[in-house]
Amino acid sequence: MRQFLRNLNPDEQVGLLFVLLFGLLALASLGGLLMSLGERRQGEADPGASSRLQGYHQVLRNSWLMALVFWIGWAAGPGVANLLFGLVSFFILREFISLSPTRRGDHRSLLLVFFAVLPLQYVLVWQHRLDLLTVFIPVYAFLALPVASALGNDPERFLERNAKLQWGVMVCVYGMSHVPALMLLEFPGFVGKSAFLVFYLVVVVQTCMLVQHLVNRRLSKPVAPQISLAFHWKGLGAGLLAGGLTGVLLTGITPFNPGRGLGMALIACAAGSLGHLVMKGIKRDRGVTHWGLGGRAVTGASGLLDRVDALCFAAPVFFHSVRWTFDL
């Protein structure tokens, strides 16, 4: 088996990886369907079991979405992948802005964000400008946005309005843009296989979030009940353990050794989990439980940002940790 895998070229190896991934997701979906049918046959289902089943289906939908996005991006090539993730950033930023009150004086800043900052960030990814990619938004864009707002001649809640906009750009554009940027990293002896890094990141983060969800359901006394009733240190620890072990098992498809694989997985899982908690805090501040108005997101789906928020936090931390570790 190992010799068979070595005889495959990089594209064939990545293709086989996606075949296995979609096969596992299909089996998980079949299991969810059987559980749903069993619950319907019982008539009045246990509310707790029904809630856990809904959570299972939510995580499964998230996994299908990300798997499809990454597969389309890999199959269509780097240019289309970059465009695809740019569109994802556009839609999740729209969801974020839709729940952040804006005023007439913010119009210049919003135009600057959607039609200059967002496309320029992805142009930098497309052109492999990794050094400028890391500082363009947190330095240049963050200085330009309040200037555009000031020219709008509206001082009311000026600091709060600009902080919300900057935070949305940081999460939805800066964070998400580091996912396709992972495909640009070049390791000796790992040419053409950078898609494995994206797969590695998504799997370890999703494993961590799924285990946290399952463990937290059985715990009481959350750490920050006003922010989230489902965040516990024990759940976080279980998620980190599961994500770390998954990272070690997947080191064979990455340039990491088991020690580095464990470290990178723990870094990505911690960033994603704590970032998810932060996004819950923002939703509580806005008085909603899901992104999108009225329980329906501006994308026509139910909260696209809910599905990728952990990844938006994990991707830049993982990306820079890999670059610094391997001096790329």
DOMARSE-76078 format. One record per residue (C-alpha): residue in one letter; x, y, z. Coordinates in nm, 2 decimals, decimal comma. Example, Ala and Ser with C-alpha at 12.3 -4.5 7.8 and 13.67 -1.06 7.14 Angstrom:
# DOMARSE-76078
<'A' <1,23 -0,45 0,78>>
<'S' <1,37 -0,11 0,71>>
# end
This chain:
# DOMARSE-76078
<'M' <0,00 0,00 0,00>>
<'R' <0,28 0,24 0,09>>
<'Q' <0,46 0,16 -0,23>>
<'F' <0,14 0,22 -0,43>>
<'L' <0,10 0,57 -0,27>>
<'R' <0,46 0,66 -0,34>>
<'N' <0,41 0,57 -0,71>>
<'L' <0,13 0,82 -0,74>>
<'N' <0,22 1,17 -0,85>>
<'P' <0,12 1,47 -0,62>>
<'D' <-0,20 1,54 -0,80>>
<'E' <-0,31 1,18 -0,78>>
<'Q' <-0,22 1,16 -0,41>>
<'V' <-0,43 1,47 -0,34>>
<'G' <-0,72 1,33 -0,55>>
<'L' <-0,71 1,01 -0,36>>
<'L' <-0,72 1,21 -0,04>>
<'F' <-1,04 1,38 -0,15>>
<'V' <-1,20 1,05 -0,25>>
<'L' <-1,14 0,91 0,10>>
<'L' <-1,26 1,24 0,26>>
<'F' <-1,59 1,24 0,07>>
<'G' <-1,63 0,87 0,14>>
<'L' <-1,60 0,93 0,51>>
<'L' <-1,84 1,22 0,49>>
<'A' <-2,09 1,00 0,30>>
<'L' <-2,08 0,73 0,57>>
<'A' <-2,12 1,00 0,84>>
<'S' <-2,42 1,14 0,65>>
<'L' <-2,57 0,79 0,62>>
<'G' <-2,53 0,74 0,99>>
<'G' <-2,70 1,08 1,06>>
<'L' <-2,99 0,98 0,83>>
<'L' <-3,03 0,65 1,01>>
<'M' <-3,03 0,82 1,35>>
<'S' <-3,30 1,07 1,22>>
<'L' <-3,52 0,79 1,10>>
<'G' <-3,48 0,61 1,43>>
<'E' <-3,59 0,92 1,61>>
<'R' <-3,90 0,97 1,39>>
<'R' <-4,01 0,61 1,45>>
<'Q' <-4,00 0,66 1,82>>
<'G' <-4,25 0,93 1,79>>
<'E' <-4,18 1,18 2,07>>
<'A' <-3,81 1,19 2,09>>
<'D' <-3,60 1,29 2,39>>
<'P' <-3,54 1,67 2,37>>
<'G' <-3,18 1,63 2,47>>
<'A' <-3,11 1,36 2,21>>
<'S' <-3,28 1,58 1,95>>
<'S' <-3,06 1,87 2,04>>
<'R' <-2,75 1,66 2,02>>
<'L' <-2,86 1,53 1,68>>
<'Q' <-2,91 1,88 1,55>>
<'G' <-2,56 1,97 1,66>>
<'Y' <-2,42 1,66 1,49>>
<'H' <-2,60 1,76 1,16>>
<'Q' <-2,47 2,12 1,19>>
<'V' <-2,11 2,00 1,23>>
<'L' <-2,16 1,76 0,94>>
<'R' <-2,30 2,03 0,71>>
<'N' <-2,00 2,25 0,80>>
<'S' <-1,76 1,97 0,71>>
<'W' <-1,94 1,91 0,37>>
<'L' <-1,93 2,28 0,29>>
<'M' <-1,56 2,31 0,36>>
<'A' <-1,47 1,99 0,19>>
<'L' <-1,66 2,10 -0,13>>
<'V' <-1,50 2,44 -0,13>>
<'F' <-1,15 2,30 -0,09>>
<'W' <-1,21 2,03 -0,35>>
<'I' <-1,34 2,29 -0,61>>
<'G' <-1,04 2,51 -0,53>>
<'W' <-0,79 2,23 -0,58>>
<'A' <-0,95 2,09 -0,89>>
<'A' <-0,99 2,43 -1,06>>
<'G' <-0,64 2,55 -0,99>>
<'P' <-0,48 2,82 -0,77>>
<'G' <-0,64 3,11 -0,96>>
<'V' <-0,99 2,98 -0,92>>
<'A' <-0,92 2,87 -0,56>>
<'N' <-0,82 3,23 -0,48>>
<'L' <-1,13 3,37 -0,64>>
<'L' <-1,35 3,12 -0,46>>
<'F' <-1,21 3,20 -0,12>>
<'G' <-1,24 3,57 -0,21>>
<'L' <-1,61 3,52 -0,26>>
<'V' <-1,64 3,34 0,07>>
<'S' <-1,47 3,64 0,24>>
<'F' <-1,72 3,87 0,06>>
<'F' <-2,02 3,68 0,18>>
<'I' <-1,91 3,64 0,54>>
<'L' <-1,81 4,00 0,56>>
<'R' <-2,16 4,10 0,44>>
<'E' <-2,31 3,88 0,72>>
<'F' <-2,08 4,05 0,97>>
<'I' <-2,16 4,40 0,85>>
<'S' <-2,54 4,33 0,83>>
<'L' <-2,55 4,30 1,21>>
<'S' <-2,32 4,60 1,27>>
<'P' <-2,50 4,93 1,27>>
<'T' <-2,36 5,17 1,01>>
<'R' <-2,43 5,54 0,94>>
<'R' <-2,42 5,75 0,63>>
<'G' <-2,07 5,86 0,71>>
<'D' <-1,95 5,49 0,69>>
<'H' <-2,03 5,46 0,32>>
<'R' <-1,68 5,56 0,20>>
<'S' <-1,52 5,31 0,44>>
<'L' <-1,76 5,03 0,33>>
<'L' <-1,68 5,10 -0,04>>
<'L' <-1,31 5,09 0,04>>
<'V' <-1,34 4,76 0,23>>
<'F' <-1,55 4,57 -0,03>>
<'F' <-1,40 4,71 -0,35>>
<'A' <-1,04 4,78 -0,26>>
<'V' <-0,92 4,61 0,06>>
<'L' <-1,08 4,27 0,00>>
<'P' <-0,97 4,23 -0,36>>
<'L' <-0,63 4,37 -0,30>>
<'Q' <-0,57 4,12 -0,02>>
<'Y' <-0,65 3,83 -0,25>>
<'V' <-0,44 3,98 -0,53>>
<'L' <-0,14 3,97 -0,29>>
<'V' <-0,22 3,60 -0,23>>
<'W' <-0,24 3,54 -0,61>>
<'Q' <0,09 3,71 -0,67>>
<'H' <0,27 3,52 -0,38>>
<'R' <0,35 3,84 -0,20>>
<'L' <0,35 3,67 0,14>>
<'D' <0,54 3,94 0,33>>
<'L' <0,30 4,22 0,22>>
<'L' <0,01 3,99 0,27>>
<'T' <0,07 3,97 0,64>>
<'V' <0,08 4,35 0,70>>
<'F' <-0,15 4,50 0,43>>
<'I' <-0,47 4,48 0,64>>
<'P' <-0,34 4,53 1,00>>
<'V' <-0,12 4,82 0,90>>
<'Y' <-0,22 5,00 0,58>>
<'A' <-0,60 4,92 0,57>>
<'F' <-0,64 4,99 0,94>>
<'L' <-0,49 5,33 0,89>>
<'A' <-0,69 5,41 0,57>>
<'L' <-1,04 5,31 0,70>>
<'P' <-1,07 5,57 0,98>>
<'V' <-0,95 5,83 0,74>>
<'A' <-1,23 5,75 0,49>>
<'S' <-1,47 5,76 0,78>>
<'A' <-1,34 6,10 0,90>>
<'L' <-1,40 6,23 0,55>>
<'G' <-1,76 6,13 0,59>>
<'N' <-1,79 6,41 0,85>>
<'D' <-1,98 6,21 1,11>>
<'P' <-1,82 6,20 1,46>>
<'E' <-2,10 6,01 1,64>>
<'R' <-1,97 5,68 1,78>>
<'F' <-1,68 5,73 1,55>>
<'L' <-1,44 5,49 1,74>>
<'E' <-1,70 5,22 1,79>>
<'R' <-1,81 5,22 1,42>>
<'N' <-1,45 5,20 1,29>>
<'A' <-1,35 4,93 1,54>>
<'K' <-1,64 4,71 1,43>>
<'L' <-1,55 4,75 1,07>>
<'Q' <-1,18 4,68 1,13>>
<'W' <-1,27 4,37 1,33>>
<'G' <-1,49 4,24 1,06>>
<'V' <-1,21 4,29 0,80>>
<'M' <-0,96 4,12 1,02>>
<'V' <-1,17 3,81 1,07>>
<'C' <-1,35 3,78 0,74>>
<'V' <-1,08 3,89 0,50>>
<'Y' <-0,75 3,87 0,67>>
<'G' <-0,82 3,54 0,84>>
<'M' <-0,99 3,36 0,55>>
<'S' <-0,72 3,48 0,30>>
<'H' <-0,46 3,27 0,48>>
<'V' <-0,64 2,94 0,37>>
<'P' <-0,54 2,97 0,00>>
<'A' <-0,21 3,12 0,11>>
<'L' <-0,12 2,79 0,26>>
<'M' <-0,11 2,64 -0,09>>
<'L' <0,17 2,89 -0,17>>
<'L' <0,42 2,75 0,09>>
<'E' <0,70 2,56 -0,07>>
<'F' <0,88 2,29 0,13>>
<'P' <1,18 2,09 0,01>>
<'G' <1,05 1,75 -0,11>>
<'F' <0,69 1,86 -0,07>>
<'V' <0,64 2,03 -0,41>>
<'G' <0,28 2,02 -0,54>>
<'K' <0,14 1,88 -0,22>>
<'S' <0,05 2,20 -0,03>>
<'A' <-0,32 2,11 -0,06>>
<'F' <-0,24 1,86 0,21>>
<'L' <-0,17 2,14 0,45>>
<'V' <-0,52 2,28 0,40>>
<'F' <-0,67 1,94 0,45>>
<'Y' <-0,46 1,90 0,77>>
<'L' <-0,58 2,23 0,91>>
<'V' <-0,94 2,17 0,84>>
<'V' <-0,95 1,82 0,97>>
<'V' <-0,77 1,89 1,30>>
<'V' <-0,98 2,20 1,37>>
<'Q' <-1,31 2,03 1,28>>
<'T' <-1,21 1,73 1,50>>
<'C' <-1,14 1,96 1,79>>
<'M' <-1,47 2,15 1,75>>
<'L' <-1,67 1,83 1,71>>
<'V' <-1,52 1,67 2,03>>
<'Q' <-1,57 1,99 2,22>>
<'H' <-1,94 2,00 2,11>>
<'L' <-1,99 1,64 2,23>>
<'V' <-1,81 1,68 2,56>>
<'N' <-1,96 2,02 2,65>>
<'R' <-2,31 1,89 2,61>>
<'R' <-2,25 1,67 2,92>>
<'L' <-2,09 1,95 3,14>>
<'S' <-2,23 2,22 3,36>>
<'K' <-2,09 2,54 3,50>>
<'P' <-1,96 2,70 3,18>>
<'V' <-1,65 2,93 3,20>>
<'A' <-1,83 3,24 3,06>>
<'P' <-2,21 3,18 3,07>>
<'Q' <-2,29 3,53 2,95>>
<'I' <-2,10 3,46 2,63>>
<'S' <-2,15 3,09 2,58>>
<'L' <-2,33 2,82 2,78>>
<'A' <-2,13 2,55 2,59>>
<'F' <-1,77 2,65 2,67>>
<'H' <-1,59 2,45 2,94>>
<'W' <-1,22 2,41 3,01>>
<'K' <-1,26 2,03 3,02>>
<'G' <-1,43 2,04 2,68>>
<'L' <-1,15 2,26 2,54>>
<'G' <-0,90 2,02 2,68>>
<'A' <-1,07 1,72 2,52>>
<'G' <-1,09 1,90 2,19>>
<'L' <-0,73 1,99 2,20>>
<'L' <-0,63 1,63 2,28>>
<'A' <-0,84 1,49 2,00>>
<'G' <-0,72 1,75 1,75>>
<'G' <-0,36 1,70 1,86>>
<'L' <-0,38 1,32 1,82>>
<'T' <-0,54 1,37 1,48>>
<'G' <-0,26 1,60 1,38>>
<'V' <0,00 1,34 1,48>>
<'L' <-0,19 1,07 1,28>>
<'L' <-0,19 1,30 0,97>>
<'T' <0,18 1,39 0,98>>
<'G' <0,25 1,14 0,70>>
<'I' <0,08 1,37 0,45>>
<'T' <0,26 1,68 0,57>>
<'P' <0,62 1,80 0,60>>
<'F' <0,59 1,77 0,98>>
<'N' <0,75 1,51 1,20>>
<'P' <0,51 1,38 1,48>>
<'G' <0,64 1,63 1,74>>
<'R' <0,59 1,93 1,51>>
<'G' <0,26 1,78 1,39>>
<'L' <0,13 1,77 1,75>>
<'G' <0,25 2,13 1,81>>
<'M' <0,09 2,27 1,49>>
<'A' <-0,23 2,09 1,55>>
<'L' <-0,26 2,22 1,91>>
<'I' <-0,18 2,58 1,79>>
<'A' <-0,45 2,56 1,52>>
<'C' <-0,71 2,40 1,75>>
<'A' <-0,65 2,65 2,03>>
<'A' <-0,68 2,95 1,79>>
<'G' <-0,99 2,81 1,63>>
<'S' <-1,17 2,72 1,96>>
<'L' <-1,10 3,05 2,13>>
<'G' <-1,18 3,24 1,82>>
<'H' <-1,52 3,06 1,80>>
<'L' <-1,58 3,18 2,16>>
<'V' <-1,49 3,54 2,06>>
<'M' <-1,74 3,53 1,77>>
<'K' <-2,01 3,41 2,01>>
<'G' <-1,93 3,71 2,23>>
<'I' <-1,98 3,94 1,93>>
<'K' <-2,32 3,77 1,85>>
<'R' <-2,43 3,81 2,21>>
<'D' <-2,34 4,18 2,18>>
<'R' <-2,56 4,20 1,87>>
<'G' <-2,84 4,01 2,04>>
<'V' <-2,85 3,71 1,79>>
<'T' <-2,76 3,34 1,80>>
<'H' <-2,66 3,31 1,44>>
<'W' <-2,51 3,54 1,18>>
<'G' <-2,76 3,67 0,93>>
<'L' <-3,08 3,86 0,99>>
<'G' <-3,39 3,68 1,11>>
<'G' <-3,21 3,35 1,13>>
<'R' <-3,14 3,37 0,76>>
<'A' <-2,81 3,49 0,63>>
<'V' <-2,76 3,74 0,35>>
<'T' <-2,61 3,46 0,15>>
<'G' <-2,94 3,27 0,15>>
<'A' <-2,80 3,01 0,38>>
<'S' <-2,82 2,99 0,76>>
<'G' <-2,51 3,17 0,88>>
<'L' <-2,21 3,10 0,65>>
<'L' <-1,99 3,28 0,90>>
<'D' <-2,11 3,04 1,18>>
<'R' <-1,96 2,76 0,97>>
<'V' <-1,61 2,91 0,91>>
<'D' <-1,55 3,13 1,21>>
<'A' <-1,31 2,89 1,38>>
<'L' <-1,12 2,85 1,06>>
<'C' <-1,08 3,23 1,02>>
<'F' <-0,90 3,24 1,35>>
<'A' <-0,70 2,92 1,30>>
<'A' <-0,57 2,98 0,95>>
<'P' <-0,35 3,29 1,00>>
<'V' <-0,20 3,15 1,33>>
<'F' <-0,13 2,82 1,16>>
<'F' <0,01 2,98 0,85>>
<'H' <0,26 3,20 1,04>>
<'S' <0,35 2,93 1,28>>
<'V' <0,45 2,70 0,98>>
<'R' <0,64 2,98 0,81>>
<'W' <0,84 3,07 1,13>>
<'T' <0,90 2,71 1,21>>
<'F' <1,04 2,62 0,87>>
<'D' <1,19 2,96 0,79>>
<'L' <0,99 2,99 0,47>>
# end
